[in-house]
């Protein structure tokens, strides 16, 4: 199937192409270069903020890079572009070079794999290869890695708040167009157990999960039937997957009693009901009441899906309220399924991750030349040189910080656990290195969260996680800065 031109390699910013042509015209397009991607600050949601991020989007980026080509359609579109004077914006010689070289197979990516916890000012992705091609990959990389990491982080926080409860992602109706599938896959990496997104769920090998809308009950009632008729119709078609939305009329007086009646009929035919869904009202009072009613009817293991404007803070507060006021709160929370929609798929409160892509070195005459950006804002300053990233662990097994080093530098071993390299080969020879799966990414996230200091996991005001520069990197930065200052003087 042909990819629409707006979704292919031309899904990029104009300045990537204009810079690439400058590199080409000056004969440096094929010089080996090193770029790195990192984010400057953690997501802040207003009254609460994250103390970590979950790396995501690497698999989706690799899928896109495998299909990226400057083919005849793309080259014709670029040839059609004109400068302000009416002259061609891109020369034929540059377009010919793009046609012969623009498939990104010559690039090498090292990256934190999907699922790893990552932190501010630490490289998540390193891109090395021909200068022009590495420049051209910037927009796609930031588009995939930043957004995916943002959503995966939100999902991890929701899962953390849900404790033993299940998390269901179903935000695609309010997501950003085709980005809904990327949001779903990122949420599943970050902590969502399942999704309502049929296509994305199939792609990662999970069953899609869902219920029905109020419109099902409304349609039967508008045609002279009842809520009970609607429930029976749904149960007749889906006897083994019957989750009933119980708040169209009156949750406690109508919805749950009618659901129990249908569940009894299902049980009589040898089927097990799958749950009820509460989409409005106060969950702190309705969930315990629903548990009592279902238990009394003999449905002690039937899940209860909550789906009314949930996020990590509302879920955490609900869990705290249940722990304080409810009988056997752990049992109630364990039966809850938290259906999180808009606030997860859009990362409400923090709509973007300020990830950046910076040139750090260019190789000329077999020697790496260090790239440096001088700025009065240290938060926007990228240290020069090719780099690696390591995680350091304390005696108790918790991570005690990350260290950014030069590429050939290894931190000294301290304690019983050796420094752990975080950047792995991710893309070589035009394809993703190694095999990746959702199961593997989730296992990485769980392992990293178990080793993150508890104070950094606070949902509202986490303690800062240390990210430091190695002695070698600090010395290089000082030398390059001094040389820049002398040159300017």
C-alpha positions, 0 to 999 in steps of 0.5 A: 500500500502506498503511504500518503505523501503527507505521512511519509518522509515529507512529514518534516519541517522545512528547515531540515531540508534547507539545512541538508542542502546547505551541508550538501552544497558545502561538501559536508553532507557525508561527514559523520556527525553525532546528534543526541536527543534529551528532554529538559524538564519533567512533565508538570501538570499544574498542581502535581508533576512527574519525577521520572519519564518512561522511554517510549516510541522507539519501535514506532520510530523504527517502523517509520524510518524503515518506510522512509524514502525520497522516491519519485513523488517526494522528489517531484514535490520538492522540485516544485517548491520555489524561493521568494524570487521564484527560483527552485528552492532545491537544486537538481544535484541535491535532489539527485543526492537525496534520491540516491542516499535518502533511505536512512540506512546509513544511520546508527541509533543508540537509545534507551529502549521502550519501557526504561525510566529516563530523566531530564538532561540525560540522552535518550537517543543518539543518532550517528551517521552522515550529517545531512541524513542525521539532520533529516531524521530530527523531526520524525524522532522528536515527533515519535519519541517526545509524544510517546514518552509523554503518554507513557509517563502519564500511563505509568503514573495512572498505573501507580495510583491504581495500585492493584486495580486494572487500567484500561486506556480508551482515549482515542475519541479525543486524541490527535487524529492518527496519533491515537494509535501511537498514544495507545501503544505508548500507554500500554508500554507505560502501564495501561493493561488494556485498550479499547483501540482495536487496531493498536491492541491487535498490533501488540497482541492484546485483546481489545476491551470495552463495554457499550455506550449510553446510546444502546440503552437510549435506543431501546428505550426510544423504541418502546423498550427498557433498560433491561431489554437493552441489557438482555440484547447485549448479553445475548450477543456477548454472553462471555464478554458482558460488561453493562453500563449501569448509569443511564437511568439510576445506578443503584435503583435501576442499573445495577438491579437490572444488571444483576438480573441479566447476570443471573440469567447468564449464570443460569446458561453457564456464562460468567458476567464480565462486569459493570461500568460506572460513568458518572456519580461519586465513585467513592460511594457508588463503588462500595455500594456496587460491591455490596449489591453484587456480593449479595447476589453472588457475584463476588468477583465481578469487576467494576469499571470506572470511567468518569474523567479519571487521572492519576490524582483522582484515582489516588484520592479515590484509593485514599478515600476507600482506604479510610472509609470502606470496609476491606478497601484492598478487595474493592480496589482490586476489583476496580478497572480504571477506564482512563480516556482523554486525560491519558491520551492527551496528557492533560495538563502537560501537552508536550515534552520539551525534548530537543535534538542537538548536534554534539560532534562532527568528524573531519579528517578522522578527528571528531570536532566537538560541537558547542552551543553557548547560551546564558540559559544553562538549561538549554546548553548541550555539552559537547562530544559523543556520549554514553549514559550509565545508571548507578546503584546504591547498596540497597539496590535503588538507583542513586543517579544517572551519569552522562559520560564521554562515549569511551568513558566508563564510570568507576564502580562503587558498591556491589552493583556495576554501572549499567549502560542505558543506551543500546543499539537500536537501529542499524542497517535500516532496521530495528536492532534485535526483537522488541515486544510489549511484554519486554518493554513493560518488564523494563518499566516495572523493574526500573520503577521498583529500583527508583527511590520511593521519594522520586515516585511521589505523584505530587512533589517528587524529589529530584533524581540526580543526573550528573556529568562525568569528570571527563565530560566536565573537563571537555566542556570546560576546554571547549567553552574556553576555546570558544571564549578565546575565539570570541575575544 
